């Protein structure tokens, strides 16, 4: 037995040797070099002309004296943590924003040899967009679609969330079903589905209602209505997150309020309008912002954003189709302003309603 | 006696149908379930359609009588789609790319959210509002200038062009992620951090040793969301990184790559809807599997943003 143990020990001897060698080397390196360097930097930190700290004071260039108190230290650490975002915001958001705004007043092209060449054209890019035969109807269709689809999604998601909030079986399953589109919906998948006609409900598409609207009210309402009906499911798929938001809001409502109302004789119908809706009212505007952003930024083939990309990349300087970077920037800016205006309209409508009450 | 019994059964029936309070009665429940099932059907219709169509043979596709139950189950559609999408390889590539980006986005938004939540510094409110405002700013507004920046830095068509903004908290929907962390770190009692400070821990150590372990659920939520959103993003990805980086982008080019793989004229080579749908289903399959295992985190996510008060 003892023999076996010694055999095993012998077997592990090289391993032990290897590790002791490695750690010994690391240790001696640490003592000889790293510790020395650390000591030197420590010395340099306290004995240099640029920055040093003395008691509770930070001294810069030996004449600017900053008193370090708790508040200042906190501000320093706060900015240090947020620094990442500040740099990113300046480099990847603020500067590009100004630059693309500047470019939108220019005719700008990119070439490999001499970078960006831009000539000032004033409002020509914007005028071109308003005169464009392809873009202008698209902008109109976008506004129409938004104005019809956003209320639809809000109503739909309130309805679903109220339904799920009932004491029903398989609550988790229903939440999973209605959240599923958020996970799987990507541009190519949806456009394939739309090509196959899987995003329409066949009975909705060619209903008599649409014909009636077309004949009696006019084309302007019928076109966006048709667009919505043909992509009904695609639009409802944007309700995934709003449903969860409303559901989370509903679960925060105190059930004793409902009980008190029921005792006082309020019907379920009254309870919905008088308790449920007011309590989730603030969430409606949050959801409107989310829906407008999500729907606007969803780029399908043939949408405005898609065209902006094409205008930017495809074609050459001599083709009539290529309007360059400035044109694309102008499209993006108009789109952004429309988005903000649509959001403003909806949120304004909500607040007017609130004042009436 | 008989009459009393009658009225009693009537009352019982009424109780059963409408309950004490209408909302606990049978009729109400029936309506709720019917509505839920029909809305669920509408909602899942595209997915069901995709799944059923993907196993259909050509005859079934043409036959208008066949809608939901295919007469034969044709696996060869999937074999073709697998070949066109180069499945094992492209899933690996997509996953490794998306993992890199989403890990960066998660880490950076945790740091930034902690900074906003824990410390007070000048202009904090303004910065916070600007941060939230980036949510509604379309990336298309900044894309022109960003492209020029990347071109000057030689980052065009590399994954770094997506990873860099993610590291600096300007990635896809970064505002939401920062908000989630902000809400979470604000809810942790400050006393915890202060006691560590008194014991002599530096701010970095407090962040790594105290805040991070507490924030693991939020980290998971943010990571999952950024994973899914970066996976599904195609517009910016195809512009900055390349046209065939992720699986959805490969799906976009499905028709073209199908024709090069199975040129027209070879027997049985025509691209039909069944193969397209099989490709579609294969594209969403990885996310679907991920969702099945982690749906709890997705569904809980809304509470973590704290927008419900």
Boltz contact constraints between the chains, C-beta under 6 A:
constraints:
  - contact:
      token1: [A, 74]
      token2: [B, 119]
      max_distance: 6.0
  - contact:
      token1: [A, 74]
      token2: [B, 120]
      max_distance: 6.0
  - contact:
      token1: [A, 75]
      token2: [B, 121]
      max_distance: 6.0
  - contact:
      token1: [A, 77]
      token2: [B, 119]
      max_distance: 6.0
  - contact:
      token1: [A, 77]
      token2: [B, 203]
      max_distance: 6.0
  - contact:
      token1: [A, 78]
      token2: [B, 115]
      max_distance: 6.0
  - contact:
      token1: [A, 78]
      token2: [B, 119]
      max_distance: 6.0
  - contact:
      token1: [A, 78]
      token2: [B, 121]
      max_distance: 6.0
  - contact:
      token1: [A, 79]
      token2: [B, 121]
      max_distance: 6.0
  - contact:
      token1: [A, 81]
      token2: [B, 111]
      max_distance: 6.0
  - contact:
      token1: [A, 81]
      token2: [B, 114]
      max_distance: 6.0
  - contact:
      token1: [A, 81]
      token2: [B, 115]
      max_distance: 6.0
  - contact:
      token1: [A, 82]
      token2: [B, 112]
      max_distance: 6.0
  - contact:
      token1: [A, 82]
      token2: [B, 115]
      max_distance: 6.0
  - contact:
      token1: [A, 84]
      token2: [B, 108]
      max_distance: 6.0
  - contact:
      token1: [A, 84]
      token2: [B, 111]
      max_distance: 6.0
  - contact:
      token1: [A, 84]
      token2: [B, 112]
      max_distance: 6.0
  - contact:
      token1: [A, 84]
      token2: [B, 168]
      max_distance: 6.0
  - contact:
      token1: [A, 84]
      token2: [B, 169]
      max_distance: 6.0
  - contact:
      token1: [A, 85]
      token2: [B, 112]
      max_distance: 6.0
  - contact:
      token1: [A, 85]
      token2: [B, 169]
      max_distance: 6.0
  - contact:
      token1: [A, 87]
      token2: [B, 168]
      max_distance: 6.0
  - contact:
      token1: [A, 88]
      token2: [B, 168]
      max_distance: 6.0
  - contact:
      token1: [A, 88]
      token2: [B, 169]
      max_distance: 6.0
  - contact:
      token1: [A, 88]
      token2: [B, 170]
      max_distance: 6.0
  - contact:
      token1: [A, 92]
      token2: [B, 165]
      max_distance: 6.0
  - contact:
      token1: [A, 92]
      token2: [B, 170]
      max_distance: 6.0
  - contact:
      token1: [A, 93]
      token2: [B, 134]
      max_distance: 6.0
  - contact:
      token1: [A, 93]
      token2: [B, 170]
      max_distance: 6.0
  - contact:
      token1: [A, 96]
      token2: [B, 142]
      max_distance: 6.0
  - contact:
      token1: [A, 96]
      token2: [B, 145]
      max_distance: 6.0
  - contact:
      token1: [A, 96]
      token2: [B, 146]
      max_distance: 6.0
  - contact:
      token1: [A, 97]
      token2: [B, 142]
      max_distance: 6.0
  - contact:
      token1: [A, 99]
      token2: [B, 145]
      max_distance: 6.0
  - contact:
      token1: [A, 100]
      token2: [B, 141]
      max_distance: 6.0
  - contact:
      token1: [A, 100]
      token2: [B, 144]
      max_distance: 6.0
  - contact:
      token1: [A, 100]
      token2: [B, 145]
      max_distance: 6.0
  - contact:
      token1: [A, 103]
      token2: [B, 144]
      max_distance: 6.0
  - contact:
      token1: [A, 163]
      token2: [B, 32]
      max_distance: 6.0
  - contact:
      token1: [A, 163]
      token2: [B, 35]
      max_distance: 6.0
  - contact:
      token1: [A, 163]
      token2: [B, 36]
      max_distance: 6.0
  - contact:
      token1: [A, 166]
      token2: [B, 32]
      max_distance: 6.0
  - contact:
      token1: [A, 175]
      token2: [B, 299]
      max_distance: 6.0
  - contact:
      token1: [A, 176]
      token2: [B, 295]
      max_distance: 6.0
  - contact:
      token1: [A, 177]
      token2: [B, 40]
      max_distance: 6.0
  - contact:
      token1: [A, 179]
      token2: [B, 298]
      max_distance: 6.0
  - contact:
      token1: [A, 183]
      token2: [B, 228]
      max_distance: 6.0
  - contact:
      token1: [A, 183]
      token2: [B, 287]
      max_distance: 6.0
  - contact:
      token1: [A, 183]
      token2: [B, 291]
      max_distance: 6.0
  - contact:
      token1: [A, 184]
      token2: [B, 284]
      max_distance: 6.0
  - contact:
      token1: [A, 184]
      token2: [B, 287]
      max_distance: 6.0
  - contact:
      token1: [A, 186]
      token2: [B, 232]
      max_distance: 6.0
  - contact:
      token1: [A, 186]
      token2: [B, 248]
      max_distance: 6.0
  - contact:
      token1: [A, 187]
      token2: [B, 234]
      max_distance: 6.0
  - contact:
      token1: [A, 188]
      token2: [B, 248]
      max_distance: 6.0
  - contact:
      token1: [A, 188]
      token2: [B, 251]
      max_distance: 6.0
  - contact:
      token1: [A, 188]
      token2: [B, 252]
      max_distance: 6.0
  - contact:
      token1: [A, 189]
      token2: [B, 280]
      max_distance: 6.0
  - contact:
      token1: [A, 189]
      token2: [B, 284]
      max_distance: 6.0
  - contact:
      token1: [A, 192]
      token2: [B, 280]
      max_distance: 6.0
  - contact:
      token1: [A, 193]
      token2: [B, 46]
      max_distance: 6.0
  - contact:
      token1: [A, 196]
      token2: [B, 273]
      max_distance: 6.0
  - contact:
      token1: [A, 198]
      token2: [B, 46]
      max_distance: 6.0
  - contact:
      token1: [A, 198]
      token2: [B, 49]
      max_distance: 6.0
  - contact:
      token1: [A, 199]
      token2: [B, 46]
      max_distance: 6.0
  - contact:
      token1: [A, 233]
      token2: [B, 46]
      max_distance: 6.0
  - contact:
      token1: [A, 244]
      token2: [B, 302]
      max_distance: 6.0
  - contact:
      token1: [A, 245]
      token2: [B, 302]
      max_distance: 6.0
  - contact:
      token1: [A, 248]
      token2: [B, 302]
      max_distance: 6.0
  - contact:
      token1: [A, 248]
      token2: [B, 303]
      max_distance: 6.0
  - contact:
      token1: [A, 248]
      token2: [B, 308]
      max_distance: 6.0
  - contact:
      token1: [A, 249]
      token2: [B, 308]
      max_distance: 6.0
  - contact:
      token1: [A, 252]
      token2: [B, 308]
      max_distance: 6.0
  - contact:
      token1: [A, 262]
      token2: [B, 21]
      max_distance: 6.0
  - contact:
      token1: [A, 268]
      token2: [B, 22]
      max_distance: 6.0
  - contact:
      token1: [A, 268]
      token2: [B, 23]
      max_distance: 6.0
  - contact:
      token1: [A, 286]
      token2: [B, 307]
      max_distance: 6.0
  - contact:
      token1: [A, 293]
      token2: [B, 136]
      max_distance: 6.0
  - contact:
      token1: [A, 297]
      token2: [B, 138]
      max_distance: 6.0
  - contact:
      token1: [A, 299]
      token2: [B, 235]
      max_distance: 6.0
  - contact:
      token1: [A, 305]
      token2: [B, 140]
      max_distance: 6.0
  - contact:
      token1: [A, 308]
      token2: [B, 140]
      max_distance: 6.0
  - contact:
      token1: [A, 325]
      token2: [B, 144]
      max_distance: 6.0
  - contact:
      token1: [A, 328]
      token2: [B, 144]
      max_distance: 6.0
  - contact:
      token1: [A, 329]
      token2: [B, 144]
      max_distance: 6.0
  - contact:
      token1: [A, 332]
      token2: [B, 140]
      max_distance: 6.0
  - contact:
      token1: [A, 332]
      token2: [B, 141]
      max_distance: 6.0
  - contact:
      token1: [A, 336]
      token2: [B, 138]
      max_distance: 6.0
  - contact:
      token1: [A, 336]
      token2: [B, 141]
      max_distance: 6.0
